[in-house]
């Protein structure tokens, strides 16, 4: 990742800069996701194939999620996870956090119609987003103040969320 992109991302403020920044490497996606999450005040909506651990199982991102979860009664973190195989086999700290903060963080599995949707994204406060065109590639973009696109992604997310169900494979059984 170029130093200038890292500096640029760290200076951007949610709701202030409408510049779209092209991302093509996993380090760029990790940093963009972390920067957006750290600025969230109300909500995170994550539509993901497998909760890519390089992006979503990182300390800075998880700290931002935890801060959002405990900051307000109204905050909400929702995750639509298309494929839970990796999470079940390898574990994931976001899953563990969701189990501890179940009233704030919810993970659901999309209905079959949406399991093969290729685009993955994170929307913050219906204002900023980071997306990948195809879940297994890191080619995408981030925008900290693109409300129209962010709302478009959030509306799609809400549509899928309404017809999804909690992922029973991820529940912890206490015996």
N, C-alpha and C positions, 0 to 999 in steps of 0.2 A: 504494500500500500504506500502510496506517495505521501510524504510528509505534509504536503499542501492540502491533500484531501482530509487527512486526519485533523489538521488545524481548522480547516473550513467547517467540518462537521461539529467540532467542539465549540465553535463560535455561534452556530445557528440556534435560533430560539423558536420554540413552538409557537405558531400563530403569527410569526413576523416575516419569515423569508419564504416567498413562493417559488424560489428557484428549485428546479428538479435537478438532482445530481445523479448521474449515471454511476451504477455500482457494478463491478464485474468480478470481484474477488471475495472470498469468504471473510477475510479480515475486515473489508469494507462493510459487509453486511452486519457482521458482529458489532462493529463500532456504531454504525447508523442505528441499529436496533437498540443498543445500549443508550445512546444519546437521546433518542426519542422517549424511551421508557423512563429515563431519569427526569424528564420534564412533564410527565403525565400528572394530571391533577384529578381526573375523574374516571377514566376508563382505558382499558387495553382490550382489544379484540384481536386474537391471533388465529388465523386460518393456516394450518400447517399440515404437511404430509406426515412428518415423523418427529416433530419437535427437535429439529436439528440441534444436537448437543453443542456443536461449535458456536451456535448463535444463542440458544435459549438455556443452556446449562452452564452459564458463565457467571461468576461471582458478582460482577458489576450489574449485569442484567437482573439477576435474582434479588440483589439488594434493592434495586429500583422497584421491582414488583412488590417486594415485602413492604417497602415504604408506602407505596400507593395503597396496598391492602389495609394497612393500619392507620393511614392518615385520616380517613373519613368514613363515616357510616354509609355514605352514598357511593363510594368507589366500588368499581366492579372490574374483575379480570375474568375474561371468558376465552376459552381455548376450544377450537374445533380441530380435533386430531383425526386425520384420515386413516392412518395406519399406526397401530400401537405396538407392533412387533418389537422394534428396537427399544422402546421405553420399557416393555415388560422384561426383555432379556437383560438389558444393561442398566436399568434404573435411570432415574432422572430427578434432579433436585427440585425442579418445578412441580413434578408430580407429588413429591413428598411435602412440599410447601402447600399444595392444594389440599392434601389430606389434613394438614394441621389447621389450615385457614379455610375450611370448606364453605363457610358462609360468604367468603369474599372471592375465592378462586374456584371456578367451575370448569371442568373438562368434559366435553361431550364428543360423541362420534357422529359425524354427519350421516344422514340417510344415504342409502345405496346410490341414489342419483348423483350425489356429490362426491363420492369417494374417489373418482378419477379426475376431478377438477385439477388442472395442472398448476394454476397460479397460486402462489402462497403469499400472504401479506400479514402485516401488523398495522392496526390503526390505533392512533392515540388521540383520545379526546375528540374524535370526529373532526380532527383538524390536520394532523400529519400522518404520513404512512411510509412504510418501507415495503417494497414488494419484489418478488422474483417472478419472472415470466413463466418459468418452469421450475418446479420444486427441487430438482436435482442439479440445477445450475445456479450459479451465483450472479447471473446477469439480471440486473433489475435497476430500480431507482428508489430514491428517498426524496421526500419533500416535507418540510416542516410546517408549511402553511399553504396547502392545496386543499382547501375545504371541499370543493366540488368533487374531486377525486376521492378524498377521504370519506365523504358521505356516501359516494357510490359504493365503495368497498364495504363500508359499515352497513349499508342497506342490504347488500348481498349477504354479508355475514349474518345479519338479523334474520333474513329469510331462511337461511340454512339452519340457524340456531333454533328457530321455532319448530322445525320438524325433526330436530335431532334429539338424541336421548343420552343420558349419562352413560359413559362407557363402563359396563359392568365388569369387563376384564381388568380394569384398573382399580377396582375397589379392594381395600385391604380386608381380609377376613380375620377376625379375632376369634380364636378358639380357646 
